[in-house]
Amino acid sequence: MPAVTATRYLVTAGWDDVPHLDAKTKKELWDSSPPHEREARAKGIPTLGSGRIFPVEEEAIKVAPFPIPAHWARINGIDFGWDHPTAGVQLAWDRDNDCIYVTQAHRRSQTLPVVHATTMKAWGTWVPTSWPHDGEQHDKGSGEQLAKQYAAAGLLMLRDRATFEDGSNGVEAGLMEMLERMQTGRLKVFSHLGDWFQEFKLYHRKDGKVVKKLDDLMSATRYAIMMKRKAITRPAPPRQAGGGWNPLDREIGY
């Protein structure tokens, strides 16, 4: 896709912008198109590089927001950044049906940890947050150092970096789990999360490699899914008498 500059800009057009296509013709074109190409053909969404990482129709994973049942477990994911944005998401996990919902998303660049932490704490101060091993910030701090800064700002950070249960942390394994869940109806995203869907539609490979650009919310989602085993339900209110109640286990918090 050509770069957008002061003298060059990108205009996309879809079937709805073409007056001579009636509803019947649009349906015939839609039905005859491969599923992973429908949005590109119908809405003018560009197909980038050697292909989208998630060749899934947006409407297949989009759901209207709804109140999260109390028995569903929740976990946050965060991807550290500075010039490229820091991004955070919250997932709600319906463990009975093994379906994960992306319910919150936040993305902002050149902003201090205390600001991001404040935004994410508004989603629930009790929700644990999964984080990556390495982070890129203006001081090139490690992921662990950055995790401690977020913990100091009051965000409930998991004690260990994001890994799968076997201790591995491969990017492709995480992407394949996300794709499998999308294709089997076990990963859904609240429809109002526009920044998340922007990244989802443009996330692609070039020469077989993942393009690390505009991928911050995708990475945050992947980290949270990797650590879904640490997701928890909302703790009960502390007892007024007796004392000593602590809803957290030893794996959470610094």
Secondary structure, 3 states (H helix, E strand, C coil): CCCCCCCCCCCCCCHHHCCCCCHHHHHHHHHHCCHHHHHHHHHCCCCCCCEECCCCCHHHHEECCCCCCCCCEEEEEEECCCCCCEEEEEEEEECCCCEEEEEEEEEECCCCHHHHHHHHHCCCCCCCEECCCECCCCCCCEHHHHHHHHHHCCCCEECCCCCCCCCCCCHHHHHHHHHHHHHCCCEEEECCCHHHHHHHHHCEEECCEECCCCCHHHHHHHHHHHCHHHCECCCCCCCCCCCCCCCCCCCECC
